[in-house]
């Protein structure tokens, strides 16, 4: 019974968010005009979520990214955010990824491309063995 409940919770976590959930998240994240965020900044091909632009939340704080997010067509800057996990669906970032000063520990299983640098100063993340094939720029640890 406990395994069934655990499986159900995991399934809900990995289910792609709806436009409404993305707009609610944008409001919590302090994004400008959050009620139109999903329509103006996101694409929903085949149940997946892609951003048209970079994601940078400073000075606001976030604790999660939308589940179902597969592609960010720009930078993802999470420096100092209260985030502990990246979406398991994440595959591509068209710019740099900054995880400095975050609590992210696990690399998403399908994450295969970062066009620019990966910044992981003061971040406990365990990188995959093929990380140099994934990151097209530098890996900055210090």
N, CA, C and O atoms as a GROMACS GRO file, in nm:
protein
  568
    1UNK      N    1   0.082  -0.119   0.000
    1UNK     CA    2   0.000   0.000   0.000
    1UNK      C    3   0.086   0.126   0.000
    1UNK      O    4   0.059   0.221  -0.073
    2UNK      N    5   0.191   0.126   0.083
    2UNK     CA    6   0.280   0.243   0.089
    2UNK      C    7   0.348   0.264  -0.046
    2UNK      O    8   0.363   0.378  -0.090
    3UNK      N    9   0.389   0.156  -0.112
    3UNK     CA   10   0.452   0.168  -0.243
    3UNK      C   11   0.356   0.228  -0.345
    3UNK      O   12   0.397   0.308  -0.428
    4UNK      N   13   0.229   0.189  -0.340
    4UNK     CA   14   0.129   0.242  -0.433
    4UNK      C   15   0.110   0.392  -0.411
    4UNK      O   16   0.100   0.468  -0.508
    5UNK      N   17   0.105   0.434  -0.287
    5UNK     CA   18   0.091   0.577  -0.256
    5UNK      C   19   0.215   0.653  -0.302
    5UNK      O   20   0.204   0.760  -0.360
    6UNK      N   21   0.331   0.597  -0.276
    6UNK     CA   22   0.457   0.659  -0.318
    6UNK      C   23   0.462   0.674  -0.470
    6UNK      O   24   0.505   0.777  -0.521
    7UNK      N   25   0.420   0.570  -0.543
    7UNK     CA   26   0.418   0.575  -0.689
    7UNK      C   27   0.322   0.682  -0.739
    7UNK      O   28   0.352   0.753  -0.835
    8UNK      N   29   0.206   0.696  -0.674
    8UNK     CA   30   0.108   0.797  -0.712
    8UNK      C   31   0.164   0.937  -0.690
    8UNK      O   32   0.146   1.025  -0.775
    9UNK      N   33   0.231   0.959  -0.579
    9UNK     CA   34   0.292   1.089  -0.550
    9UNK      C   35   0.398   1.121  -0.656
    9UNK      O   36   0.401   1.233  -0.707
   10UNK      N   37   0.484   1.026  -0.690
   10UNK     CA   38   0.587   1.047  -0.792
   10UNK      C   39   0.526   1.077  -0.928
   10UNK      O   40   0.576   1.162  -1.001
   11UNK      N   41   0.417   1.007  -0.962
   11UNK     CA   42   0.350   1.030  -1.089
   11UNK      C   43   0.296   1.172  -1.096
   11UNK      O   44   0.307   1.238  -1.200
   12UNK      N   45   0.236   1.221  -0.986
   12UNK     CA   46   0.185   1.357  -0.983
   12UNK      C   47   0.297   1.458  -0.997
   12UNK      O   48   0.280   1.561  -1.063
   13UNK      N   49   0.412   1.431  -0.934
   13UNK     CA   50   0.526   1.522  -0.942
   13UNK      C   51   0.578   1.534  -1.084
   13UNK      O   52   0.621   1.641  -1.126
   14UNK      N   53   0.575   1.424  -1.160
   14UNK     CA   54   0.634   1.424  -1.293
   14UNK      C   55   0.534   1.460  -1.402
   14UNK      O   56   0.572   1.467  -1.519
   15UNK      N   57   0.410   1.482  -1.366
   15UNK     CA   58   0.308   1.518  -1.464
   15UNK      C   59   0.328   1.664  -1.508
   15UNK      O   60   0.340   1.752  -1.424
   16UNK      N   61   0.333   1.689  -1.640
   16UNK     CA   62   0.354   1.827  -1.687
   16UNK      C   63   0.248   1.923  -1.635
   16UNK      O   64   0.130   1.889  -1.627
   17UNK      N   65   0.292   2.042  -1.601
   17UNK     CA   66   0.201   2.143  -1.551
   17UNK      C   67   0.112   2.196  -1.662
   17UNK      O   68   0.147   2.190  -1.780
   18UNK      N   69  -0.004   2.248  -1.624
   18UNK     CA   70  -0.096   2.313  -1.717
   18UNK      C   71  -0.057   2.461  -1.730
   18UNK      O   72   0.026   2.511  -1.654
   19UNK      N   73  -0.119   2.529  -1.826
   19UNK     CA   74  -0.095   2.674  -1.840
   19UNK      C   75  -0.133   2.746  -1.711
   19UNK      O   76  -0.062   2.837  -1.667
   20UNK      N   77  -0.244   2.706  -1.652
   20UNK     CA   78  -0.290   2.771  -1.529
   20UNK      C   79  -0.186   2.753  -1.417
   20UNK      O   80  -0.156   2.848  -1.346
   21UNK      N   81  -0.133   2.633  -1.402
   21UNK     CA   82  -0.030   2.609  -1.300
   21UNK      C   83   0.094   2.693  -1.328
   21UNK      O   84   0.156   2.745  -1.235
   22UNK      N   85   0.132   2.706  -1.455
   22UNK     CA   86   0.249   2.787  -1.491
   22UNK      C   87   0.225   2.934  -1.458
   22UNK      O   88   0.316   3.001  -1.409
   23UNK      N   89   0.104   2.985  -1.483
   23UNK     CA   90   0.073   3.124  -1.450
   23UNK      C   91   0.073   3.145  -1.298
   23UNK      O   92   0.120   3.248  -1.251
   24UNK      N   93   0.020   3.049  -1.222
   24UNK     CA   94   0.022   3.060  -1.076
   24UNK      C   95   0.166   3.060  -1.024
   24UNK      O   96   0.200   3.136  -0.933
   25UNK      N   97   0.250   2.974  -1.082
   25UNK     CA   98   0.392   2.968  -1.046
   25UNK      C   99   0.459   3.101  -1.078
   25UNK      O  100   0.538   3.152  -0.998
   26UNK      N  101   0.429   3.157  -1.196
   26UNK     CA  102   0.488   3.285  -1.236
   26UNK      C  103   0.451   3.396  -1.138
   26UNK      O  104   0.533   3.483  -1.108
   27UNK      N  105   0.329   3.393  -1.087
   27UNK     CA  106   0.286   3.492  -0.989
   27UNK      C  107   0.368   3.479  -0.861
   27UNK      O  108   0.414   3.579  -0.806
   28UNK      N  109   0.386   3.355  -0.812
   28UNK     CA  110   0.467   3.332  -0.691
   28UNK      C  111   0.612   3.370  -0.713
   28UNK      O  112   0.680   3.415  -0.620
   29UNK      N  113   0.661   3.353  -0.836
   29UNK     CA  114   0.801   3.381  -0.868
   29UNK      C  115   0.827   3.530  -0.891
   29UNK      O  116   0.942   3.570  -0.910
   30UNK      N  117   0.722   3.611  -0.890
   30UNK     CA  118   0.738   3.755  -0.908
   30UNK      C  119   0.762   3.796  -1.052
   30UNK      O  120   0.818   3.902  -1.078
   31UNK      N  121   0.720   3.713  -1.146
   31UNK     CA  122   0.738   3.744  -1.288
   31UNK      C  123   0.641   3.853  -1.330
   31UNK      O  124   0.524   3.851  -1.291
   32UNK      N  125   0.689   3.947  -1.409
   32UNK     CA  126   0.608   4.059  -1.458
   32UNK      C  127   0.489   4.006  -1.536
   32UNK      O  128   0.504   3.918  -1.621
   33UNK      N  129   0.370   4.058  -1.509
   33UNK     CA  130   0.245   4.017  -1.573
   33UNK      C  131   0.227   3.865  -1.573
   33UNK      O  132   0.216   3.804  -1.679
   34UNK      N  133   0.225   3.804  -1.455
   34UNK     CA  134   0.220   3.658  -1.446
   34UNK      C  135   0.096   3.595  -1.507
   34UNK      O  136   0.100   3.480  -1.550
   35UNK      N  137  -0.015   3.669  -1.512
   35UNK     CA  138  -0.140   3.613  -1.565
   35UNK      C  139  -0.132   3.585  -1.715
   35UNK      O  140  -0.217   3.514  -1.769
   36UNK      N  141  -0.032   3.641  -1.782
   36UNK     CA  142  -0.016   3.615  -1.926
   36UNK      C  143   0.114   3.542  -1.956
   36UNK      O  144   0.149   3.522  -2.072
   37UNK      N  145   0.186   3.502  -1.851
   37UNK     CA  146   0.318   3.442  -1.869
   37UNK      C  147   0.316   3.320  -1.960
   37UNK      O  148   0.395   3.311  -2.054
   38UNK      N  149   0.226   3.226  -1.934
   38UNK     CA  150   0.221   3.102  -2.013
   38UNK      C  151   0.192   3.132  -2.160
   38UNK      O  152   0.252   3.070  -2.248
   39UNK      N  153   0.101   3.225  -2.186
   39UNK     CA  154   0.067   3.256  -2.326
   39UNK      C  155   0.179   3.329  -2.398
   39UNK      O  156   0.200   3.306  -2.517
   40UNK      N  157   0.251   3.415  -2.329
   40UNK     CA  158   0.352   3.498  -2.394
   40UNK      C  159   0.493   3.440  -2.393
   40UNK      O  160   0.574   3.474  -2.478
   41UNK      N  161   0.523   3.353  -2.298
   41UNK     CA  162   0.661   3.309  -2.279
   41UNK      C  163   0.683   3.158  -2.291
   41UNK      O  164   0.797   3.113  -2.298
   42UNK      N  165   0.575   3.082  -2.294
   42UNK     CA  166   0.589   2.937  -2.298
   42UNK      C  167   0.524   2.878  -2.422
   42UNK      O  168   0.430   2.935  -2.478
   43UNK      N  169   0.575   2.765  -2.464
   43UNK     CA  170   0.519   2.687  -2.574
   43UNK      C  171   0.489   2.550  -2.515
   43UNK      O  172   0.565   2.500  -2.433
   44UNK      N  173   0.379   2.490  -2.557
   44UNK     CA  174   0.338   2.360  -2.503
   44UNK      C  175   0.327   2.254  -2.613
   44UNK      O  176   0.217   2.209  -2.642
   45UNK      N  177   0.440   2.214  -2.675
   45UNK     CA  178   0.433   2.112  -2.779
   45UNK      C  179   0.418   1.971  -2.720
   45UNK      O  180   0.499   1.930  -2.636
   46UNK      N  181   0.318   1.900  -2.762
   46UNK     CA  182   0.299   1.759  -2.722
   46UNK      C  183   0.306   1.737  -2.572
   46UNK      O  184   0.369   1.641  -2.527
   47UNK      N  185   0.243   1.824  -2.494
   47UNK     CA  186   0.240   1.805  -2.349
   47UNK      C  187   0.367   1.844  -2.277
   47UNK      O  188   0.379   1.823  -2.156
   48UNK      N  189   0.463   1.901  -2.350
   48UNK     CA  190   0.588   1.945  -2.288
   48UNK      C  191   0.582   2.096  -2.272
   48UNK      O  192   0.495   2.162  -2.328
   49UNK      N  193   0.676   2.151  -2.196
   49UNK     CA  194   0.682   2.295  -2.176
   49UNK      C  195   0.818   2.345  -2.222
   49UNK      O  196   0.922   2.291  -2.183
   50UNK      N  197   0.818   2.449  -2.306
   50UNK     CA  198   0.941   2.514  -2.351
   50UNK      C  199   0.929   2.663  -2.327
   50UNK      O  200   0.821   2.720  -2.343
   51UNK      N  201   1.040   2.727  -2.288
   51UNK     CA  202   1.040   2.873  -2.275
   51UNK      C  203   1.090   2.935  -2.404
   51UNK      O  204   1.173   2.877  -2.474
   52UNK      N  205   1.038   3.051  -2.435
   52UNK     CA  206   1.086   3.125  -2.552
   52UNK      C  207   1.208   3.209  -2.515
   52UNK      O  208   1.284   3.250  -2.604
   53UNK      N  209   1.227   3.235  -2.386
   53UNK     CA  210   1.330   3.328  -2.339
   53UNK      C  211   1.408   3.269  -2.222
   53UNK      O  212   1.385   3.155  -2.181
   54UNK      N  213   1.502   3.348  -2.170
   54UNK     CA  214   1.578   3.312  -2.051
   54UNK      C  215   1.490   3.318  -1.927
   54UNK      O  216   1.386   3.384  -1.926
   55UNK      N  217   1.533   3.248  -1.823
   55UNK     CA  218   1.467   3.254  -1.692
   55UNK      C  219   1.568   3.302  -1.589
   55UNK      O  220   1.668   3.236  -1.563
   56UNK      N  221   1.540   3.419  -1.530
   56UNK     CA  222   1.624   3.479  -1.427
   56UNK      C  223   1.529   3.541  -1.326
   56UNK      O  224   1.450   3.629  -1.362
   57UNK      N  225   1.534   3.498  -1.203
   57UNK     CA  226   1.432   3.536  -1.106
   57UNK      C  227   1.476   3.641  -1.006
   57UNK      O  228   1.395   3.686  -0.925
   58UNK      N  229   1.604   3.682  -1.008
   58UNK     CA  230   1.653   3.778  -0.912
   58UNK      C  231   1.573   3.906  -0.921
   58UNK      O  232   1.545   3.951  -1.032
   59UNK      N  233   1.534   3.968  -0.812
   59UNK     CA  234   1.566   3.941  -0.672
   59UNK      C  235   1.463   3.850  -0.604
   59UNK      O  236   1.471   3.827  -0.484
   60UNK      N  237   1.367   3.797  -0.680
   60UNK     CA  238   1.264   3.710  -0.622
   60UNK      C  239   1.320   3.570  -0.595
   60UNK      O  240   1.422   3.532  -0.651
   61UNK      N  241   1.252   3.496  -0.510
   61UNK     CA  242   1.294   3.360  -0.474
   61UNK      C  243   1.193   3.260  -0.528
   61UNK      O  244   1.072   3.282  -0.522
   62UNK      N  245   1.245   3.149  -0.580
   62UNK     CA  246   1.159   3.038  -0.621
   62UNK      C  247   1.208   2.910  -0.555
   62UNK      O  248   1.324   2.901  -0.514
   63UNK      N  249   1.119   2.813  -0.544
   63UNK     CA  250   1.158   2.685  -0.484
   63UNK      C  251   1.138   2.570  -0.581
   63UNK      O  252   1.173   2.456  -0.550
   64UNK      N  253   1.081   2.598  -0.699
   64UNK     CA  254   1.060   2.494  -0.798
   64UNK      C  255   1.047   2.553  -0.938
   64UNK      O  256   1.020   2.672  -0.955
   65UNK      N  257   1.069   2.467  -1.036
   65UNK     CA  258   1.045   2.500  -1.176
   65UNK      C  259   0.932   2.411  -1.225
   65UNK      O  260   0.907   2.305  -1.167
   66UNK      N  261   0.861   2.452  -1.331
   66UNK     CA  262   0.748   2.372  -1.379
   66UNK      C  263   0.790   2.231  -1.420
   66UNK      O  264   0.886   2.213  -1.495
   67UNK      N  265   0.717   2.132  -1.372
   67UNK     CA  266   0.740   1.995  -1.417
   67UNK      C  267   0.686   1.985  -1.560
   67UNK      O  268   0.580   2.039  -1.592
   68UNK      N  269   0.759   1.917  -1.643
   68UNK     CA  270   0.726   1.910  -1.785
   68UNK      C  271   0.812   2.005  -1.866
   68UNK      O  272   0.812   2.000  -1.989
   69UNK      N  273   0.888   2.095  -1.797
   69UNK     CA  274   0.978   2.188  -1.864
   69UNK      C  275   1.091   2.108  -1.929
   69UNK      O  276   1.170   2.043  -1.860
   70UNK      N  277   1.099   2.114  -2.062
   70UNK     CA  278   1.201   2.037  -2.133
   70UNK      C  279   1.309   2.124  -2.194
   70UNK      O  280   1.424   2.081  -2.206
   71UNK      N  281   1.273   2.247  -2.233
   71UNK     CA  282   1.366   2.328  -2.310
   71UNK      C  283   1.357   2.474  -2.266
   71UNK      O  284   1.249   2.530  -2.254
   72UNK      N  285   1.475   2.535  -2.244
   72UNK     CA  286   1.484   2.677  -2.214
   72UNK      C  287   1.569   2.738  -2.324
   72UNK      O  288   1.687   2.705  -2.337
   73UNK      N  289   1.510   2.825  -2.403
   73UNK     CA  290   1.580   2.884  -2.517
   73UNK      C  291   1.652   3.011  -2.474
   73UNK      O  292   1.627   3.120  -2.527
   74UNK      N  293   1.740   2.996  -2.380
   74UNK     CA  294   1.817   3.106  -2.326
   74UNK      C  295   1.886   3.059  -2.200
   74UNK      O  296   1.912   2.940  -2.183
   75UNK      N  297   1.915   3.152  -2.111
   75UNK     CA  298   1.986   3.127  -1.986
   75UNK      C  299   1.888   3.080  -1.879
   75UNK      O  300   1.772   3.122  -1.877
   76UNK      N  301   1.934   2.993  -1.790
   76UNK     CA  302   1.861   2.961  -1.668
   76UNK      C  303   1.951   3.000  -1.552
   76UNK      O  304   2.050   2.933  -1.524
   77UNK      N  305   1.915   3.108  -1.484
   77UNK     CA  306   1.995   3.159  -1.372
   77UNK      C  307   1.920   3.135  -1.242
   77UNK      O  308   1.820   3.202  -1.213
   78UNK      N  309   1.968   3.038  -1.165
   78UNK     CA  310   1.906   3.004  -1.037
   78UNK      C  311   1.994   3.042  -0.919
   78UNK      O  312   1.973   2.993  -0.808
   79UNK      N  313   2.092   3.129  -0.940
   79UNK     CA  314   2.186   3.169  -0.836
   79UNK      C  315   2.111   3.212  -0.709
   79UNK      O  316   2.030   3.304  -0.711
   80UNK      N  317   2.142   3.142  -0.598
   80UNK     CA  318   2.085   3.178  -0.469
   80UNK      C  319   1.940   3.141  -0.449
   80UNK      O  320   1.880   3.179  -0.348
   81UNK      N  321   1.881   3.068  -0.540
   81UNK     CA  322   1.741   3.031  -0.527
   81UNK      C  323   1.723   2.917  -0.427
   81UNK      O  324   1.817   2.843  -0.399
   82UNK      N  325   1.603   2.906  -0.375
   82UNK     CA  326   1.570   2.802  -0.276
   82UNK      C  327   1.529   2.672  -0.344
   82UNK      O  328   1.441   2.601  -0.295
   83UNK      N  329   1.590   2.641  -0.453
   83UNK     CA  330   1.552   2.526  -0.534
   83UNK      C  331   1.640   2.406  -0.498
   83UNK      O  332   1.761   2.419  -0.481
   84UNK      N  333   1.577   2.290  -0.487
   84UNK     CA  334   1.651   2.168  -0.452
   84UNK      C  335   1.656   2.068  -0.565
   84UNK      O  336   1.745   1.982  -0.568
   85UNK      N  337   1.563   2.076  -0.660
   85UNK     CA  338   1.563   1.982  -0.772
   85UNK      C  339   1.532   2.056  -0.902
   85UNK      O  340   1.460   2.156  -0.904
   86UNK      N  341   1.587   2.004  -1.009
   86UNK     CA  342   1.552   2.049  -1.143
   86UNK      C  343   1.444   1.955  -1.196
   86UNK      O  344   1.440   1.839  -1.155
   87UNK      N  345   1.358   2.002  -1.286
   87UNK     CA  346   1.254   1.912  -1.338
   87UNK      C  347   1.317   1.789  -1.403
   87UNK      O  348   1.415   1.801  -1.477
   88UNK      N  349   1.262   1.673  -1.376
   88UNK     CA  350   1.315   1.550  -1.435
   88UNK      C  351   1.302   1.551  -1.587
   88UNK      O  352   1.370   1.475  -1.656
   89UNK      N  353   1.214   1.636  -1.638
   89UNK     CA  354   1.190   1.646  -1.782
   89UNK      C  355   1.292   1.733  -1.856
   89UNK      O  356   1.297   1.730  -1.978
   90UNK      N  357   1.373   1.812  -1.784
   90UNK     CA  358   1.464   1.908  -1.847
   90UNK      C  359   1.566   1.840  -1.937
   90UNK      O  360   1.631   1.743  -1.898
   91UNK      N  361   1.580   1.892  -2.062
   91UNK     CA  362   1.670   1.833  -2.161
   91UNK      C  363   1.770   1.932  -2.220
   91UNK      O  364   1.881   1.892  -2.254
   92UNK      N  365   1.732   2.060  -2.234
   92UNK     CA  366   1.810   2.154  -2.316
   92UNK      C  367   1.807   2.293  -2.255
   92UNK      O  368   1.702   2.340  -2.211
   93UNK      N  369   1.924   2.359  -2.253
   93UNK     CA  370   1.932   2.501  -2.219
   93UNK      C  371   2.015   2.568  -2.328
   93UNK      O  372   2.128   2.529  -2.355
   94UNK      N  373   1.958   2.670  -2.390
   94UNK     CA  374   2.021   2.738  -2.502
   94UNK      C  375   2.115   2.850  -2.461
   94UNK      O  376   2.150   2.934  -2.545
   95UNK      N  377   2.156   2.854  -2.338
   95UNK     CA  378   2.250   2.952  -2.286
   95UNK      C  379   2.326   2.889  -2.171
   95UNK      O  380   2.354   2.769  -2.173
   96UNK      N  381   2.358   2.969  -2.071
   96UNK     CA  382   2.429   2.918  -1.953
   96UNK      C  383   2.329   2.868  -1.849
   96UNK      O  384   2.212   2.906  -1.848
   97UNK      N  385   2.378   2.780  -1.762
   97UNK     CA  386   2.301   2.734  -1.647
   97UNK      C  387   2.379   2.772  -1.522
   97UNK      O  388   2.494   2.732  -1.505
   98UNK      N  389   2.316   2.851  -1.435
   98UNK     CA  390   2.380   2.892  -1.310
   98UNK      C  391   2.307   2.828  -1.193
   98UNK      O  392   2.191   2.857  -1.166
   99UNK      N  393   2.379   2.741  -1.124
   99UNK     CA  394   2.328   2.674  -1.004
   99UNK      C  395   2.405   2.717  -0.880
   99UNK      O  396   2.395   2.652  -0.776
  100UNK      N  397   2.481   2.826  -0.890
  100UNK     CA  398   2.558   2.875  -0.776
  100UNK      C  399   2.466   2.894  -0.655
  100UNK      O  400   2.355   2.947  -0.667
  101UNK      N  401   2.516   2.851  -0.538
  101UNK     CA  402   2.446   2.875  -0.411
  101UNK      C  403   2.305   2.817  -0.407
  101UNK      O  404   2.215   2.876  -0.346
  102UNK      N  405   2.285   2.703  -0.471
  102UNK     CA  406   2.158   2.631  -0.463
  102UNK      C  407   2.181   2.500  -0.390
  102UNK      O  408   2.294   2.465  -0.357
  103UNK      N  409   2.073   2.427  -0.367
  103UNK     CA  410   2.080   2.298  -0.298
  103UNK      C  411   2.058   2.181  -0.395
  103UNK      O  412   2.033   2.069  -0.352
  104UNK      N  413   2.067   2.208  -0.524
  104UNK     CA  414   2.042   2.104  -0.624
  104UNK      C  415   2.148   1.995  -0.613
  104UNK      O  416   2.268   2.024  -0.615
  105UNK      N  417   2.104   1.870  -0.601
  105UNK     CA  418   2.196   1.757  -0.584
  105UNK      C  419   2.197   1.662  -0.703
  105UNK      O  420   2.299   1.600  -0.732
  106UNK      N  421   2.084   1.651  -0.771
  106UNK     CA  422   2.068   1.547  -0.872
  106UNK      C  423   2.055   1.605  -1.013
  106UNK      O  424   1.981   1.702  -1.035
  107UNK      N  425   2.127   1.547  -1.106
  107UNK     CA  426   2.121   1.584  -1.248
  107UNK      C  427   1.999   1.518  -1.311
  107UNK      O  428   1.982   1.396  -1.296
  108UNK      N  429   1.913   1.592  -1.383
  108UNK     CA  430   1.798   1.529  -1.447
  108UNK      C  431   1.842   1.421  -1.548
  108UNK      O  432   1.939   1.442  -1.621
  109UNK      N  433   1.773   1.309  -1.552
  109UNK     CA  434   1.818   1.195  -1.632
  109UNK      C  435   1.827   1.220  -1.783
  109UNK      O  436   1.910   1.158  -1.850
  110UNK      N  437   1.744   1.309  -1.836
  110UNK     CA  438   1.743   1.333  -1.981
  110UNK      C  439   1.810   1.464  -2.022
  110UNK      O  440   1.803   1.504  -2.138
  111UNK      N  441   1.876   1.530  -1.927
  111UNK     CA  442   1.938   1.660  -1.952
  111UNK      C  443   2.066   1.638  -2.032
  111UNK      O  444   2.164   1.587  -1.980
  112UNK      N  445   2.064   1.679  -2.161
  112UNK     CA  446   2.173   1.644  -2.252
  112UNK      C  447   2.243   1.760  -2.320
  112UNK      O  448   2.336   1.737  -2.398
  113UNK      N  449   2.203   1.887  -2.294
  113UNK     CA  450   2.268   1.995  -2.369
  113UNK      C  451   2.260   2.128  -2.294
  113UNK      O  452   2.153   2.172  -2.252
  114UNK      N  453   2.377   2.192  -2.278
  114UNK     CA  454   2.387   2.330  -2.229
  114UNK      C  455   2.477   2.403  -2.328
  114UNK      O  456   2.594   2.368  -2.344
  115UNK      N  457   2.423   2.503  -2.393
  115UNK     CA  458   2.495   2.571  -2.501
  115UNK      C  459   2.616   2.651  -2.452
  115UNK      O  460   2.714   2.665  -2.525
  116UNK      N  461   2.609   2.704  -2.333
  116UNK     CA  462   2.718   2.787  -2.279
  116UNK      C  463   2.776   2.724  -2.152
  116UNK      O  464   2.790   2.602  -2.144
  117UNK      N  465   2.810   2.806  -2.055
  117UNK     CA  466   2.877   2.760  -1.933
  117UNK      C  467   2.779   2.700  -1.831
  117UNK      O  468   2.660   2.729  -1.832
  118UNK      N  469   2.835   2.617  -1.743
  118UNK     CA  470   2.765   2.563  -1.627
  118UNK      C  471   2.835   2.616  -1.503
  118UNK      O  472   2.954   2.591  -1.484
  119UNK      N  473   2.762   2.690  -1.419
  119UNK     CA  474   2.817   2.747  -1.296
  119UNK      C  475   2.762   2.670  -1.177
  119UNK      O  476   2.641   2.666  -1.155
  120UNK      N  477   2.852   2.608  -1.100
  120UNK     CA  478   2.809   2.524  -0.987
  120UNK      C  479   2.889   2.555  -0.860
  120UNK      O  480   2.922   2.464  -0.784
  121UNK      N  481   2.920   2.683  -0.838
  121UNK     CA  482   2.991   2.722  -0.716
  121UNK      C  483   2.897   2.706  -0.596
  121UNK      O  484   2.781   2.750  -0.599
  122UNK      N  485   2.949   2.644  -0.491
  122UNK     CA  486   2.871   2.621  -0.369
  122UNK      C  487   2.739   2.548  -0.399
  122UNK      O  488   2.633   2.587  -0.350
  123UNK      N  489   2.749   2.443  -0.479
  123UNK     CA  490   2.634   2.362  -0.517
  123UNK      C  491   2.673   2.214  -0.505
  123UNK      O  492   2.776   2.174  -0.558
  124UNK      N  493   2.593   2.133  -0.435
  124UNK     CA  494   2.630   1.993  -0.411
  124UNK      C  495   2.596   1.896  -0.525
  124UNK      O  496   2.600   1.775  -0.504
  125UNK      N  497   2.565   1.944  -0.641
  125UNK     CA  498   2.518   1.858  -0.750
  125UNK      C  499   2.620   1.751  -0.789
  125UNK      O  500   2.741   1.777  -0.794
  126UNK      N  501   2.570   1.632  -0.816
  126UNK     CA  502   2.651   1.522  -0.868
  126UNK      C  503   2.639   1.524  -1.020
  126UNK      O  504   2.531   1.502  -1.074
  127UNK      N  505   2.749   1.551  -1.087
  127UNK     CA  506   2.747   1.561  -1.233
  127UNK      C  507   2.762   1.423  -1.296
  127UNK      O  508   2.828   1.336  -1.241
  128UNK      N  509   2.699   1.403  -1.412
  128UNK     CA  510   2.714   1.274  -1.481
  128UNK      C  511   2.854   1.260  -1.540
  128UNK      O  512   2.921   1.361  -1.563
  129UNK      N  513   2.899   1.138  -1.565
  129UNK     CA  514   3.034   1.116  -1.620
  129UNK      C  515   3.056   1.184  -1.755
  129UNK      O  516   3.169   1.221  -1.787
  130UNK      N  517   2.951   1.202  -1.833
  130UNK     CA  518   2.964   1.262  -1.966
  130UNK      C  519   2.938   1.412  -1.967
  130UNK      O  520   2.900   1.468  -2.070
  131UNK      N  521   2.957   1.480  -1.854
  131UNK     CA  522   2.924   1.622  -1.842
  131UNK      C  523   2.996   1.708  -1.945
  131UNK      O  524   2.940   1.807  -1.991
  132UNK      N  525   3.118   1.673  -1.981
  132UNK     CA  526   3.193   1.754  -2.078
  132UNK      C  527   3.133   1.744  -2.218
  132UNK      O  528   3.158   1.831  -2.302
  133UNK      N  529   3.057   1.641  -2.245
  133UNK     CA  530   2.985   1.631  -2.373
  133UNK      C  531   2.855   1.710  -2.371
  133UNK      O  532   2.804   1.749  -2.476
  134UNK      N  533   2.802   1.733  -2.253
  134UNK     CA  534   2.675   1.805  -2.237
  134UNK      C  535   2.697   1.956  -2.239
  134UNK      O  536   2.623   2.028  -2.306
  135UNK      N  537   2.797   2.003  -2.166
  135UNK     CA  538   2.826   2.147  -2.154
  135UNK      C  539   2.919   2.189  -2.267
  135UNK      O  540   3.030   2.137  -2.278
  136UNK      N  541   2.873   2.282  -2.350
  136UNK     CA  542   2.954   2.327  -2.464
  136UNK      C  543   3.050   2.439  -2.427
  136UNK      O  544   3.143   2.468  -2.502
  137UNK      N  545   3.030   2.501  -2.312
  137UNK     CA  546   3.121   2.603  -2.262
  137UNK      C  547   3.206   2.547  -2.149
  137UNK      O  548   3.247   2.431  -2.153
  138UNK      N  549   3.231   2.630  -2.049
  138UNK     CA  550   3.314   2.590  -1.935
  138UNK      C  551   3.227   2.540  -1.820
  138UNK      O  552   3.109   2.574  -1.809
  139UNK      N  553   3.288   2.458  -1.735
  139UNK     CA  554   3.226   2.418  -1.609
  139UNK      C  555   3.299   2.496  -1.500
  139UNK      O  556   3.417   2.473  -1.476
  140UNK      N  557   3.229   2.586  -1.433
  140UNK     CA  558   3.290   2.676  -1.335
  140UNK      C  559   3.247   2.630  -1.195
  140UNK      O  560   3.131   2.641  -1.157
  141UNK      N  561   3.346   2.578  -1.120
  141UNK     CA  562   3.319   2.526  -0.986
  141UNK      C  563   3.363   2.622  -0.876
  141UNK      O  564   3.309   2.618  -0.766
  142UNK      N  565   3.460   2.708  -0.905
  142UNK     CA  566   3.512   2.802  -0.804
  142UNK      C  567   3.534   2.938  -0.862
  142UNK      O  568   3.577   3.029  -0.792
   0.00000   0.00000   0.00000
